Amino acid sequence: MQGFCQIAKFTVSENAEANGEDIPVDYILISRRSKHRPGLRYQRRGIDEAAHVANFVETETIMRIEVGVPLLLI
């Protein structure tokens, strides 16, 4: 698989006016190139008979926010 992945961690204030508790946030970015038409961008151009375009990149974002009390499993 050819692609890119990055995770950024930061906090946001629950209530900016009352100096509330900070909430941890994870922001995840995942991008990957299509397997249907691999190759250098100068060698692959346009669209093929199956409607696969050259150098197509699919990108997903995931945002994980911790809110509430953590779950305790016994």
C-alpha positions as CSV (number, residue, x, y, z in Angstrom):
1,M,0.0,0.0,0.0
2,Q,1.3,3.4,-0.9
3,G,-0.1,6.3,1.2
4,F,0.2,8.6,4.2
5,C,-0.9,8.6,7.8
6,Q,-0.7,11.3,10.4
7,I,-2.1,11.6,14.0
8,A,-2.4,14.9,15.7
9,K,-3.2,15.2,19.4
10,F,-4.5,18.3,21.0
11,T,-7.0,19.5,23.6
12,V,-10.0,21.8,23.5
13,S,-11.5,23.7,26.4
14,E,-14.9,22.3,27.6
15,N,-16.0,25.8,28.6
16,A,-13.8,28.7,27.5
17,E,-15.5,31.3,29.8
18,A,-15.4,29.2,33.0
19,N,-11.9,27.7,32.5
20,G,-13.4,24.3,32.2
21,E,-11.6,21.0,31.9
22,D,-9.6,20.4,28.7
23,I,-10.9,17.6,26.5
24,P,-8.3,15.4,24.7
25,V,-8.8,15.1,20.9
26,D,-7.1,12.8,18.4
27,Y,-7.3,13.8,14.7
28,I,-6.2,11.1,12.3
29,L,-5.6,11.5,8.5
30,I,-5.2,8.5,6.3
31,S,-4.6,8.8,2.5
32,R,-3.9,5.9,0.1
33,R,-3.4,5.6,-3.6
34,S,-5.6,3.5,-5.8
35,K,-4.4,0.0,-6.7
36,H,-6.2,0.0,-10.1
37,R,-3.9,2.3,-12.0
38,P,-0.5,2.5,-10.3
39,G,2.5,4.2,-11.9
40,L,4.2,7.6,-12.2
41,R,1.8,10.5,-12.8
42,Y,3.6,11.3,-16.1
43,Q,3.1,7.8,-17.4
44,R,-0.5,7.3,-16.3
45,R,-3.1,9.9,-17.4
46,G,-6.8,10.0,-18.0
47,I,-9.4,7.3,-17.4
48,D,-9.5,3.7,-18.5
49,E,-12.4,1.5,-19.8
50,A,-13.4,0.5,-16.2
51,A,-13.7,4.2,-15.2
52,H,-10.5,4.1,-13.0
53,V,-8.7,7.4,-13.1
54,A,-4.9,7.8,-12.9
55,N,-3.4,8.5,-9.5
56,F,-6.7,8.5,-7.6
57,V,-6.2,9.2,-3.9
58,E,-8.8,8.2,-1.2
59,T,-8.6,10.2,2.0
60,E,-10.3,9.5,5.4
61,T,-10.3,11.5,8.5
62,I,-11.1,10.2,12.0
63,M,-11.7,12.4,15.0
64,R,-11.7,10.8,18.4
65,I,-12.9,12.9,21.4
66,E,-12.8,11.7,25.0
67,V,-15.9,12.8,26.8
68,G,-17.5,11.6,30.0
69,V,-16.2,9.1,32.5
70,P,-14.0,6.3,31.1
71,L,-15.6,2.8,31.1
72,L,-14.3,0.4,33.8
73,L,-14.5,-3.2,32.9
74,I,-14.2,-5.8,35.7
